């Protein structure tokens, strides 16, 4: 840690947020591509 006790938890929280955002974005794109076929 770099002096912050919650450094690891904060990193994992941001990682989770990024995963959720990318899932939302790519699921919409994926649904649109499936609809075109």
C-alpha positions in Angstrom: 0.0 0.0 0.0 1.0 3.6 -0.5 0.0 4.8 2.9 -3.7 4.2 2.2 -5.2 1.3 4.1 -8.1 1.1 1.6 -5.9 1.3 -1.5 -6.5 -2.3 -2.5 -10.3 -2.1 -1.9 -10.5 1.1 -3.8 -8.7 -0.5 -6.8 -11.1 -3.4 -6.8 -14.1 -1.1 -6.5 -13.0 0.9 -9.5 -12.3 -2.3 -11.4 -15.8 -3.5 -10.6 -17.2 -0.1 -11.8 -15.3 -0.4 -15.1 -16.5 -3.9 -15.6 -20.2 -2.9 -15.1 -19.9 0.1 -17.4 -18.2 -2.0 -20.2 -20.9 -4.7 -19.8 -23.6 -2.1 -20.2 -22.0 -0.5 -23.3 -21.1 -3.8 -25.0 -24.4 -5.5 -24.3 -26.3 -2.7 -26.1 -23.9 -2.9 -29.1 -24.1 -6.7 -29.1 -27.9 -6.6 -29.1 -27.9 -4.1 -32.0 -25.6 -6.4 -34.0 -27.8 -9.4 -33.3 -30.9 -7.4 -34.5 -29.3 -6.6 -37.8 -28.8 -10.3 -38.7 
